[in-house]
Amino acid sequence: MNYLTKSKIFLYLCLSFSFGVFIASFLKIPVLVLFAAAIAAVIFISIFWRKKKITIVCFAAIFVILGIYRFQAVSEKANTENIYGDLNKSVIFQGLIVTEPDNRIKDTQYVVENQDLKIKNQNYGKILVTMPHYPAYQYGDLVEIEGKLKIPEKFNSFDYQEYLAKDDIYFTMYSPKTSFISSGLGNPVYSAIFSFKNVFKERIGRLLAEPEVSLLNGLLLGERSGMGEKLKNDFSITGTSHIVAVSGFNVTIIAIIILELCLFAGFSRNQAFWVSLLAIISFIIMVSAPSSAIRAGIMSGLVMVAIRAGRLNTISTAIVFAATLMIAVNPKILRFDVGFQLSFLAVMGLVWVYPILDHYLKKLPDVLKIKSMLLITISAQIMALPVLIYNFDRLSIVSPLANILILPFVPLAMALGFLAGIFSFIWIVPAKIIGYFTWIILTYQIRTIEYLASLPWASVEIFNFGIGSFVVYYMIVLAVIVWDWRKRESVKI
């Protein structure tokens, strides 16, 4: 049997490019070395052209080199190492607010794109400005800003500088002097979405109180800034933070749960697919369509298409190709964007791990789709677990229980919350009635999370979870996946 099909060769080349980006995110390799390696690969291809395996290995090496070069080319544009001397003085520039303001409990963060400030003849684009809530500015406002630029600082193992750099943000500024210049300079589509979103949040705020309204804003709008620190910590302890995060981790799980509930309610598979796809699109629009949400939507959309076609186990190449394109556009997301990592790993968990669990537990009854929803959650978390531990230094023991108790009610809370908000524009009486039932569901979720988080054995703190642990974990997981795949192939033969 020829295992080196065109599909698999294409998959290996995509993985090679991503592997090159991964290498470059840790090591800087001289361009001359890359050039020499590429020339050597081309020579080997010309000599051993008739030997398929050697040729494929050489092409894979070229794609690794391309991945390394792509990452380093992007990083070179953002080199700020030689400008520290210019950061000790106050600067004045005109900044255009290019994203939605992030209103936090103590302050507001704005991403501004400077219009005229240059340092050493380089325009460093976006700056993250943190300032008091007032004066308040909006997306598309042009503001004069005076303050001191700072290089983002690293926090323990978290590389905040690179995390911001993936979005072309290379400087921060705190409490600057500002003055309004003009407004309405942003994209009109985004302006309309942000405007509706702000009014929608205001209407929801009239129907619900804290902390329920903050949870609903997190579910519908992907906003966590209004949630109290204790509730955020409880979500982290119980392993349910993903339900209020903009990533494929929550989008995919929720979309599949919606599909399962639709099937349980008597919808056809085709109808359930369109309802789930509409839910994905609606969520992306409600969270204002940032790049992270669009990436999450693409990942989860591919899974929905595969489920509709009944070929979930054959979608791997399409998902890897989509991820490779995203990495090619912005190489830094592979290492520094946790949302992207969780999106990809959660989706691959559904593609690779879920069929295994479902096969070995097929004799268990699937009452009210509880088994399916539990296996979906566990499959995604098995693949995403190392990333969650590395970023949050915590392993949640109660996560499976918390997710099975919470997740089935997430789509219902989102649907009722959205309806309550829409009715608040039309007729307040049904809005309040729907809002009351929404409050009941949200209160149940919050109380459940608080109770599980209060258990002494709810989670275990894990520190110093390094690259070696990553490698060992995924080697074991991939070994199990390959073993199961070979076992099934041998049965077919």
N, C-alpha and C positions, 0 to 999 in steps of 0.2 A: 504494500500500500504506500502510495506517495503522500507523505505527510507535508511536503513543502508545496502546498497549493498556492495559487496567486493570492488568495485571501490571507493566508498565513504569512506569506512574504511581506505583503503590505502591512500587516499587523506588526511584524518584527521591525520594519523600517520606522514606523511611527513610534514604537517603543524606544528604538535606538535614538531618535531625535530627542525625545523627552529625557532619556538617560543622559544625553550630552548636556542638556540644560541643567539637570540635577547635579552633575559633576561640577559644572562651571559655577553653580551657586555656592560651592564650598571651596573650590580651588581655582586659582587664576593661572591659566596656561598661556605661555607666550604665543603670539600669532605665528612666528616662524616655525615653532614646533607643530602647530596645527597645519600650516601649509606643507611642511615636510611629510607629515603623516598622510595628508590628502594625496600628495603626489605618489607616495608609496602605495596607497590603496589603489590608485588608478593604474599603476604599473602592474600590480598583482592581478587586477581584473583583466588587463590586456594579455597577460601571460597565461592565466588559468581560466580563460573565458569559457571553455567547454566543461569545466568542472563546476557544477551548479552550486554546491555547498560553499566552496571557497569564494566564488563570485558573490554569493549572497552575504557572506561574512564581510567581505570587503565593502560592499555597498552599505551594510549596516554601520561599518566603521566610518564611512563618509558621512552618514546621517548623524552619528555621534559627534563628529567634528563640526557639522553644521549647527547642531544644538549648542555646543560650547561657544562657537563663534557668535551665534545669535544672542545668547545671554550676555557675553562680554561686550558686544557692540552696544547693547542697550545700557549696560552698566557704565560704560565709558562716557555716555552722554550725561550721566548723572553724577559725575565725579566732582565732589565738593571738598576734597581733601586740602586744596590749596587756597581756600578763601577764608579761613578762620580769622585772619587779621581784619577782615572787613566786617566782622560781626559784632565788634565792640562799640560801634557807633550807631546812632539812631539814623534811620533812613525814612524817606517820605516817598510814597508812590500811590498811584491810583490802582485800586484792585476791584475786579469784577467778581461778584459772588457767583460761582459756577455750579454749586450743588445746593440742595435743600439745607437750611440751617439745622444743626443738631442741637436741639434744646435739651440741656441736661439739668440736673437738680440745682447745681450751684452756678452754672455759667452756660454759654452758648458757643459752639464751635462753627466757624465758617471756613470753607475752602475758597480762597480767593485766587484769582489768576492776575498776576501783576501785569499792568499794561505798559509800563515804561521803566521799571527798575531793572538795571543790569549790574552785575558784579563781575569785574574782570572781563568785560565785554561779552558776558554770557547772560542770557535771560533764563532764570531758573523756574519760570512757570508758576506753579501753584504753591501756595503757602497756607498752612493750617493756622488760623487765627482764633485764639481763645479770648473771650471778653465777657463782661457782665451781660445780663439779659437785656439791659437797656443802655443805649438806644438799640432798638431791634431793627434788623435789616432782613431783606427777602432775596430770594433767588433772582438774579438779573439786575440787582442794584449795583451801581458804580459808586465806590466809596474811596475817599482819600484817607490813607492810613499812615500813621507815624509811630514807629516803634523800633525795637531791636530784634533782628533776626537771630534765631537760634537753630543749631543742629539738633534734631530729635535725639533724645538720650535713650540708651538701652536700659531696660528694666530686667535685672537678673538674666534669665536665659532668653527673654523676649527681645528680639531685635526690632525695636520700634522704628528705627531709622529706615530699615529695609521694608518694613511693613507699610510705611507711608510712601516710600519710593516706588512701590509697585503701582501706585496711582499717580505717579509723577509729582509727588509732594516731597520737597527736599528741605523745607524749613518750617519752623514754627514761630509764632509770635504771641506774646501774652500781654493782655491789657493795654493795647495801643490806644493812641488818640485817634479818633475817627470823625469824619464829617461826610454827610450825604452829598452826592453830586447829582445823580439821576437814576431813573429806574426803567424797567421794561426792556432791558438789553439782552435778556436771555432767550432761549428757544421758546417760541410761543406754545408749543405742545407741552413741554415740561412745565411751563408757567401755568397752563390750564390744569395740569394734573396736580401740581403742588397746591394751587388755589383750592381745588375741590377737596383735596386731602385735608387741608387745614380746616375748612368749613365742616367737613365730615367729622373730624376729631372733636370740634367744638360741639356739634350736635350730639355725638356719643357721650361727651362729658356731661351733658345735661340729663342724660338718661341713667347713667351709672356713676357710682362713687368709686373711690380708691379702696382696695387695690384692683378691683375687678376691671375698671376702665383701662388701667395700664396693661393688664393681661390681654384684654381684647385688642388694644392698639398693637401689642406685640404679635398677636395672632394674625390680624388683618393687615397691618402696615409694617411689620418687621421692626417695630420701634421698642427698644428696651430702656431707653434713657429715662423714662418716667417711672420705671419700677424701682421700688426701694431696694437697698443693698441686701437686706435680709431675704427678701423674696428671690432675688437673683441668686443668692447663695443657696437657697433651698432648691432651686431649679438645678443648680450645678451638682449638689449632693445627690439628688435623685436621678441624675442623668437625663433630664427632660429639657435642658436648655435649647435643644434643637428646635422645639416647637415654636419658639419666638425668635428664630434666627433666619436670616435670608441666605439659605444655602440649599443645594439639591438634597441634602440630608433630610430636611423637614419637608420640602416641596414634594419630593418623590414619595416619601412614606405617606404623607397626607393624601396625595393624589391617588395612590394605590388603595388606601383605606376607603376613599370616596368611591372608587370603582367597585371594591368588594361590597360595600354597603348598598350600592345601586343594584348589583347583581342579586344580593340578598333580598332587596325590595321588589324584585321581579323585572328589572330592566333587562333588555337584551345586552349582549356583550358590546355591540356597536353603539347602542345608546349610552351605556355606562362609560365607554371610551370618550365620547364627545362631552359628556358631563365632566369627566375628570380633566380633559384637555381645556375646557372652558374655565374650570377652577384654576388651572395653572396660569392661563393667560390673565384672568382677573386678578390673581395675586400679584403677578409681575406689574400690572398697571397700578394696583393699589399701593405698592411699595415704591412707586415712582420710577420703575424700570431702570435701576442702576445696573452696571455691568455684572455685578455679582448675581443679581436676580435673573438677568437674561441667561447667564451661564447655567444657573440652576434650572431654569425653565427648559433649556435645550437638553440637558441631561435627563430630566424627568420626562420630557416629551418623547425622547427616544425610547425610554422604557415603556411608556404607554403604547407607542406604536408597536413595539415588540410583543407586548401582552395581547394587543388586539389581533395581531397576526398569529398568535399562539406559538411564537418562536423566541421566547425570552432567552434561551440558552445560545442563540446564534447572533446576538446583538453586540457581542464584545468588540468586534472590529469597528463597528460604527461608533460606539462610545469612545473607544481609544482614539479614533480618527478625529472625532469632535473635540476631545480633550487636547489632542496634539495641535489642532488649529488654534485653540484658545491660548495654548502655551506659546505658539509661534508669534501670535499677536502681542502677548505680554508675558515674556518668559519668567518674570519674577513671581507670578502667581503660583508656580509649582512648589516653591519653598515657603513663600511668605504670605500666601493667602489661605488661611485656615478654611474659609468657606469653600474654596475650590477643592481643596484636599478632601473635605468631608463629602462634597457633592460627588466627586469621582468615586471615592471609596465606598460610599453608601450604595451608589448605583451598581458597582461591581459586586457588592455583597448580595444584592438582590438577584443579580445575574448568575453568580457562581455559587454562593452559599445557600440561598433559599431553596433551589431545587434539591440539594443534598438533604437538608433538614426535612423538607416536605416529603421526600422519598422514604426516609427512614421512620417518619412519624405518620405515614399515611393511614395507618390503622386507627389512630386516635380520632374521635369524632370532632367535627368542626362546628360546634354549637354556636350559633349567632356569629359565625365567622371569627370567633375569638382566637382559635388556633392559628388561622391565617394571619391575623393582625399581629399576634405575638411572634410568629416566625419571621414575618416581614421586618419587624423591629429588631429582633435578635440578629438576623442576617446582616442588616445594615451596620449594626453596632459591632459585630465581630470584625468586619473589615476596617471600621473607623476607630476601633478601640485605642490603638497606639497613639493616634493623633490627638484623641480626646485626653488621654493620660498625659501626653507630653505638654499640651497647652494648658491643662487645668490642674495638673499634679494630683489627680484624684481618680480613683476607681469606684464607681457607684455599685454597691452590692444590690440595692433595691431597684436598680434601673429597669430590669424586665418587668417587675411587678408594677412599678410606677407607670411605665409606658402602656401596659395593658389596661390599667385603670383610667388613664388620662386620654390616650390617643383616640379611642373610638368616639369621644365627645368633642374632639377638636373641630372636625368638619361641621358638626351641628352648631357649636358655639360661633364659628365663623359665619355660617349661613344666617343664623338668627341675628347676630350682631350687625351684619351687613344690611339685612332687611330692616332692622330697627332704625339704623342710620338713614336709610333711604326713605322710610315712612315718616321720619322726623321732618323731612322737607315738605311732605304732603299733608299728613294728618297726624297730630301728636298723640291722639288716643290709642290707635293700634300700635304706634311706636312705643308707647309706655308699656303696653301689654306684652309685646314681643321682647322689649327690653327687660321686663321682669323675668321671663323664662330664660333669657340670656344670662341674667345675673345669677339665677339658680345654678346653671351649668358651670359658670365661671367660679362661683363660690365653692362648688363641689371640687373642682379641679385644684383650687388654691388650698383648700383645707386638706385634701388628700396629700398634696405635695408637702405641706407644712408638717403633717403627721409623720409621713415616711421619712422626711429629713430629720425629724427629732429623734428617731430611733438611734441608739448608741452604735449599732453596727451598720448604719445606712451606707457609709462609704469608708474607704481606706485611702489615706494620703500616700502617694508614691512619688518620690523625688528622684532626681538623677536618672530619668528614663532616657537613655541616650540612643545614638544611632545603632549601636550593637544590639540593643534590645529590639529596635525596629526590625533589623535584619533577621534575627532569630525568630521573632513572632511571625513575620510574613513568610519565611521559609517553611515554617510548620503549616501555616494555613494553606499555602500554595501546594505543599506536598500532599495534604489531604484532598485538595481539589483535583489535582492530577491523578491521584490514586483512585478516586471515585470515578473520574472520567474514563480512565483505562479499564476499570472494572466493568463499566457499562458498555464500552466498546467491545470488550471481549465477549460479553453476553450476547450482543447483537450478531457478532461473527459466528 
